[in-house]
Amino acid sequence: MSEPLLQGRPRRPADDSEMEPDPRFTLANERTYLAWNRTALAVIAGGLAVTQLVRLGSADTAPAIAVGITLIVVGAALSFASYRNWQRKDEALRMGRPLPRSSLPRILALVVGGIAVVAVLLAALLLAAR
């Protein structure tokens, strides 16, 4: 049977040792990790699309390649960060501690939003130069 629950979380053992958390929490943490990796793959695919498709309509491919490579790097970094986020939360669940807050949503929003602004500015400059 599973450990008794206290306010939605397993009770901490008296000796501060690691314990097996309720499987629902472990599986929810894993689903979140997988969702972050799907997002990372989508960002990487977007970067590949930018490098391959945008340059077909432009004489100057450097801006498109720069934006695409940036997206690919962001996707890779997001994948690594999501693993660390999963690891920290799994450890907290096993030790009966509160879950650490994640900065991944804020970072992803700022980086992707920033890249979008740069991409719009580059596209406007390229159109103005024609």
N, C-alpha and C positions, 0 to 999 in steps of 0.2 A: 504494500500500500504506500501511498505518498505521504510525505511529511504533513503534519497539521499546518493549517494556514493561519497567519496572524496579519490582519489588515491586507490581505491579498498577496502576502509573501511568506515563504517558508520561515519557520522559526530558526534562529541562529543557535547552533550547538553551544553548550555551556563552555566547551574548551576552545572556542574560536577556530575549530578545524573546518576544513572544507566539507560541504554536504551536497547531496544531489538535490537540486531544486525541483519544484513541480515541473513536469515535462511541458506543460502549456507555456510556461515562461521561457524555457529553453527554446522551444520550437518557434515562439513568437520572435525571439531575438534572432534566430536563424532566418526566418522569413524576412525580417528587416534587413539583415545583411545581404540576402539574395536580391532584394529590391534595390538596394544601393548599387549592387554590381550590375543589375540591369540598366540602371541609370548611367553608370560608368560606360557600359557598352554602347548605349545610345549616344553619349557625348563623343566617344571615339568614332562611331559610325558617322556622326555629323561632321567631325573633323575630316574624315576620309572623303566624305561627299563634297565638302567645301574644296578640298585640294584637287579633286578630280573634275567636278562639274562646273564650278565657278570659273575656273581658268579657261574653259572652252569658249566663253563669250568675251574674253578680255585679252588684250595684247600684253598687258602687264600682269604676270602671274604671281609676282612676289607678295602682294598684299593677301591674296587668297591663300597662298601657301603658308604665310605667317599665321593667319587666323586658323587655318586647318591644323597646323602643327600645334598651336596653342591649345586647341580643343582636344587633340589627341593626348597631349601631356596632362591636361586637366583630368581627362577620363582615367588615365593610368594612376594619377595621384589619388583620385577619388576611390578607385578600387583598393589601393593600399590602405587609405585612411578608413575605409569601411571595414576592412578586416580588423584593424586596431580597435575601432569602435565596438565591433562584435566581441572581441576578446575582453575589453574592459568591462562590458556589461555582463558577459558570461562569468567573469571572475567575481563581480559584485553579487550576482545571483547566488553563486556557490558559497560565498562567504556571508550571505545574509545582510549585505550592506545596501544602502540606497543606490539606485542606478545613477551613474554619472551622466551629466548632461552632454549632449552631442552638439558640436559646432558645425557639423557637416551641412545641414540645411542652409545655414547662413552663408557659409563659405561658398557653397555651390551657387546659391542665388547671386551673390556678389560677383563671382568670377564669370558665370555665364552671362549675367546682365552686362558686365563690363566688356566682355568679348562682343556682345551684340551691339553695344554702342560703338565700339571701335570698328566693327564690320560695316555699320551704317555710315560712319564717317569716311571710311575708305571707299565705299561704293559711291558716295556723293562726290568725293574728290576725283574718282575715276570718270564719273559722268561729266563733271565740270571740265575735265581736261580734254574731253572729246570734241 
